[in-house]
Amino acid sequence: MAVARTEQRPNPASMSKEQANARRARLAAATEPPIRPGPSTAVVAMGGADVDGCITLANAHLRLELAPSLGGGITRFDWRHEGTLVPIFRPCVAPGPDTDPNQLACYPLLPYSNRIGNGHFQFSGRSIAVPCNRPGEPLPLHGDGWLGAWEVADQDSARVRVTLDRSGGMPYAFRAAQTYTLDEATLAVTLDVENTGDEALPFGLGLHPFLMREADTELSAAAGGVWLCGDDWLPVRHVPTPPAWQFGVAYPMPSEMVNNAFTGWSGRTSVLWPKRRLSLTIAADTDYYVLYAPPGESFFCFEPVDHPINAVNLPGGGEANGMTVLKPGERLSREFRFTVERTGEATRRGRPRTRAGAKARARDAAR
């Protein structure tokens, strides 16, 4: 950077230890991208928090910004490369108190994912009513976590844990925690939920990231089946995954609208941006994902979840469709990992060979 290049180089022999340390600190600060507060953020600090602001974690590979007051969600997740920040999740522009959660980069799904048909389900001989939770939505959607203000429980330079207390909620009473950790080029997110109610209920967890979508973006996410949906986006029929949606190897994003739950997922997915020469590996201890890919948008959503849409009303109920029945005091935990790599590095480390990786290897061989 200009500061480092134009600084007059002192003679090391004539410098005191204090002067040398001060110079190294100035040079380190000059090469670190600035952290600036947003329009409605009082302070944004590396590893620090403000009541109305964000928390920023960063290392040599990644930069993560969180907004505890906005559903405990992510506002930015970037790859750091040669002094620049490359968005992996679609960034939230100017987050503030009135930011719509669907403008975030990612938010949690709990104690259930997606929609519940007619706002009720039957469980253990009881009729469970689930109220609508968002204006303009005819059905309850994504649970309570994405709409609540979370509290910062603890943090350090590489890790943040935020909590949410919904012990007075109905029909779901719970306490939840999210832990975000940066480990080299991997972001690990752990979701935990505890049933604090008086009755057992089926619980489910997931994440809702908004991934960057470009003209050449490819997806590898093999799944055995998919739930076809009606006009209300509720599943109506389970079928083997059709050829256009098999994503067995890196495959271009579909041009038509997709908003479906996929079953029989291996728990591992790759997203590739060939022109960027970047890949994202998503790994989760779940068997399902929801793919939301609206045509013409600069994003798509790959949502790793442990149950499909409207699982509580599918044949066999939630427990037969990936959800976990928690008795009072019992807990459920899921982990989600997002690893960013240059495509050449992913190939060398034994990642699945994809068309994008093959193209990168061919380019490297021709040089």
Backbone hydrogen bonds, N-H to C=O, Kabsch-Sander energy under -0.5 kcal/mol:
donor,donor_aa,acceptor,acceptor_aa,energy
5,R,1,M,-2.0
6,T,2,A,-2.4
7,E,3,V,-0.8
14,S,11,N,-1.5
15,M,11,N,-0.5
15,M,12,P,-1.0
20,A,16,S,-2.4
21,N,17,K,-2.3
22,A,18,E,-2.2
23,R,19,Q,-2.5
24,R,20,A,-2.3
25,A,21,N,-2.0
26,R,22,A,-2.1
27,L,23,R,-2.4
28,A,24,R,-2.3
29,A,25,A,-2.2
30,A,26,R,-2.0
31,T,27,L,-1.4
32,E,28,A,-0.5
32,E,29,A,-0.7
36,R,34,P,-0.6
40,S,95,P,-0.6
41,T,38,G,-1.6
42,A,40,S,-0.5
45,A,48,G,-0.6
47,G,45,A,-0.5
47,G,56,T,-3.7
48,G,45,A,-2.0
53,G,50,D,-1.4
55,I,66,L,-2.0
56,T,45,A,-1.3
56,T,48,G,-0.6
57,L,64,L,-2.7
58,A,157,S,-0.6
59,N,62,L,-2.4
63,R,78,D,-2.0
64,L,57,L,-3.2
65,E,76,R,-2.5
66,L,55,I,-2.7
67,A,73,G,-2.8
70,L,67,A,-1.7
71,G,69,S,-0.6
71,G,148,G,-1.6
72,G,67,A,-0.7
72,G,68,P,-1.0
73,G,67,A,-0.8
73,G,70,L,-1.7
74,I,106,C,-2.4
75,T,65,E,-2.7
76,R,65,E,-1.4
78,D,63,R,-2.7
79,W,86,V,-3.0
80,R,61,H,-3.4
81,H,79,W,-0.6
81,H,84,T,-2.5
84,T,81,H,-1.7
86,V,79,W,-3.3
86,V,84,T,-0.5
88,I,77,F,-2.6
89,F,77,F,-1.7
90,R,210,F,-3.3
92,C,75,T,-2.9
93,V,91,P,-0.5
94,A,92,C,-0.5
99,T,96,G,-2.0
103,Q,100,D,-2.6
104,L,101,P,-1.8
105,A,74,I,-2.5
106,C,74,I,-1.4
107,Y,208,H,-0.6
109,L,206,G,-2.7
110,L,108,P,-0.6
110,L,142,H,-1.1
116,I,140,P,-1.2
117,G,115,R,-0.5
119,G,116,I,-1.8
120,H,117,G,-1.6
121,F,128,I,-2.0
123,F,126,R,-2.7
126,R,123,F,-1.9
128,I,121,F,-3.4
128,I,126,R,-0.7
129,A,127,S,-0.6
130,V,119,G,-3.4
137,E,134,R,-2.0
142,H,114,N,-2.2
144,D,110,L,-0.9
145,G,110,L,-1.9
147,L,144,D,-1.3
148,G,144,D,-0.6
148,G,145,G,-1.0
150,W,68,P,-3.0
150,W,148,G,-0.6
151,E,163,T,-2.9
153,A,151,E,-0.6
153,A,161,R,-2.9
154,D,161,R,-1.4
156,D,159,R,-2.8
160,V,180,Y,-2.4
161,R,154,D,-2.9
162,V,178,Q,-2.7
163,T,151,E,-2.7
164,L,176,A,-2.4
166,R,164,L,-0.6
166,R,174,F,-2.9
169,G,166,R,-2.1
173,A,171,P,-0.7
174,F,166,R,-1.2
175,R,194,E,-1.7
176,A,164,L,-2.8
177,A,192,D,-2.3
178,Q,162,V,-2.8
179,T,190,T,-2.2
180,Y,160,V,-3.0
181,T,188,A,-2.4
182,L,158,A,-2.5
183,D,181,T,-0.6
183,D,186,T,-2.9
186,T,183,D,-1.8
187,L,338,F,-2.8
188,A,181,T,-2.8
188,A,186,T,-0.6
189,V,336,F,-3.3
190,T,179,T,-2.3
191,L,334,R,-2.7
192,D,177,A,-2.5
193,V,332,L,-2.4
194,E,175,R,-2.7
195,N,330,E,-2.3
196,T,173,A,-1.9
196,T,194,E,-0.7
197,G,173,A,-0.9
201,L,326,L,-1.5
203,F,324,T,-3.0
204,G,111,P,-2.6
206,G,109,L,-1.4
207,L,304,P,-1.6
208,H,107,Y,-2.1
210,F,105,A,-3.0
211,L,209,P,-0.7
211,L,300,F,-3.0
212,M,88,I,-2.2
213,R,298,S,-2.4
217,T,214,E,-1.6
218,E,272,L,-2.5
219,L,251,Y,-2.8
220,S,270,S,-2.9
221,A,219,L,-0.5
221,A,247,F,-1.5
223,A,246,Q,-0.5
224,G,263,T,-1.1
225,G,263,T,-1.7
226,V,239,V,-2.5
227,W,261,A,-2.7
228,L,226,V,-0.7
228,L,237,R,-3.3
230,G,234,L,-2.2
233,W,230,G,-1.9
236,V,228,L,-3.5
237,R,228,L,-1.3
239,V,226,V,-2.4
241,T,224,G,-1.4
245,W,242,P,-1.9
246,Q,243,P,-1.4
251,Y,219,L,-1.8
253,M,217,T,-1.4
258,V,293,A,-0.8
260,N,291,L,-1.5
261,A,227,W,-0.5
262,F,289,Y,-3.6
263,T,225,G,-2.5
265,W,287,D,-2.5
266,S,222,A,-0.8
269,T,282,I,-2.5
270,S,220,S,-2.3
271,V,280,L,-2.7
272,L,218,E,-2.7
273,W,278,L,-2.7
277,R,273,W,-1.4
278,L,273,W,-1.6
279,S,341,E,-2.8
280,L,271,V,-2.8
281,T,339,T,-2.7
282,I,269,T,-2.9
282,I,280,L,-0.6
283,A,281,T,-0.5
283,A,337,R,-2.4
284,A,267,G,-2.1
285,D,335,E,-1.2
286,T,284,A,-1.1
288,Y,305,V,-1.4
289,Y,262,F,-1.6
290,V,303,E,-2.1
291,L,260,N,-2.3
292,Y,290,V,-0.6
292,Y,301,C,-2.6
293,A,258,V,-2.8
293,A,291,L,-0.6
297,E,294,P,-1.3
300,F,211,L,-1.7
301,C,292,Y,-3.2
302,F,209,P,-0.7
302,F,300,F,-0.5
303,E,290,V,-2.9
303,E,301,C,-0.6
305,V,288,Y,-1.7
306,D,205,L,-1.8
310,N,113,S,-0.5
310,N,115,R,-1.2
311,A,308,P,-1.3
313,N,310,N,-1.7
314,L,311,A,-1.2
317,G,314,L,-3.0
320,A,316,G,-0.6
320,A,317,G,-0.6
321,N,318,G,-1.4
322,G,319,E,-0.6
323,M,318,G,-2.3
324,T,203,F,-2.8
325,V,323,M,-0.5
326,L,201,L,-2.6
326,L,324,T,-0.6
327,K,325,V,-0.5
329,G,195,N,-3.5
330,E,327,K,-2.6
332,L,193,V,-2.4
334,R,191,L,-2.3
336,F,189,V,-2.7
337,R,283,A,-3.0
338,F,187,L,-2.6
339,T,281,T,-2.5
340,V,185,A,-2.3
340,V,338,F,-0.5
341,E,279,S,-2.3
343,T,277,R,-1.6
346,A,342,R,-2.1
347,T,343,T,-1.8
348,R,344,G,-1.9
349,R,345,E,-1.7
350,G,347,T,-1.6
351,R,346,A,-2.4
358,A,354,T,-2.6
359,K,355,R,-2.3
360,A,356,A,-2.1
361,R,357,G,-2.5
362,A,358,A,-2.4
363,R,359,K,-2.3
364,D,360,A,-2.5
365,A,361,R,-2.5
366,A,362,A,-1.6
367,R,363,R,-0.7
367,R,364,D,-0.9
